[in-house]
Amino acid sequence: MFPREYRGVAFVVGLFVIVQLGALALVPEFAASGYQAVENPDNPANSVLYVVAIVAMTGLMLAAFRYDFDGAIRLLIVGVSAWLSWYVFSAIVPPLAAAVPAVAVAVGLLVHPEWYVIDTAGVLMGAGAAGLFGISFGLLPALILLAVLAVYDAVSVYGTEHMLSLAEGVMDLNIPVVLVIPLSLSYSLLDGESASDEAAGVGADEEVEGDANTDADVGVDADANAEVDNDATDAESEVAESPEPGDRDAFFIGLGDAVIPTVLIASAATFSPAADLSVPLLGVNLPALLAMVGTLGGLLVLMRWVIRGRAHAGLPLLNGGAIGGYLIGSVVAGVPLLEALGLATFF
């Protein structure tokens, strides 16, 4: 791995941590504001509906790219970005005042979609989407969601490969369904060089989704359903084989890769009976903390593969790390396994 790629890995880890901490900081505010999207967060059917929405959004986006409706997709994602940003800013300032920076995010994406504008919007979207879904998905639905999307991501990247087609479609739109990781200080996304020529990461599904989860999974796809995720966020995968490690100036990872595992982190902080760790400004317990650690461990493995120049499905590693860390944290915190899995009410 080249030194500048070490810096790139550090940068993407930093973005993931900001999304995770942002979601944890937003969870108490979102819950107090009544932003929970479903009446019964413990209903496993919520996960099924979400996955269906992601698949449908993915198909819609692929059709839009095929029939040259790229502009409509771009406007949709920019609108979702403003919407999710409003949720984030409204946790800090009054709702009316929050509209000003939210609109500024949309204007920035339309007028000057440079990499730092896209990453800023992506972080805001990711934290907002994960926070909203975290308070709306109980422990069992969140675990089901992560497990199913990990399998779906692997199939869509290594099997049908439609996630790669989706990533190729969104890459040149300069929208925050992917996080841009520059490897040089002089890098510019707007210098006329096609992003798809350097795409290196594969991601997840997020639709932000609010969920946008690329796959569209970030859909809110997760990520609200900002379907950016998995839809767009699923723009997490890599588009084409990347240049040699030392030759590229940037690589890309789907926003859904950051959002989907963070949904479990936020859900654990909200619904786990484990004792709160009393961290200032954050609602976090040991299961949520170790889910964060597990996600970042999976990210480091993913980045090692990505830097070698091939597209990879991100969610199997990221979601697997999040689930493993969450379960270990639950056991250490003294939470019975059935309760940690959200199954206690069924027995």
Order of alpha helices (4+ residues) and beta strands (2+ residues): alpha-alpha-alpha-alpha-alpha-alpha-alpha-beta-beta-beta-beta-alpha-alpha-alpha-alpha
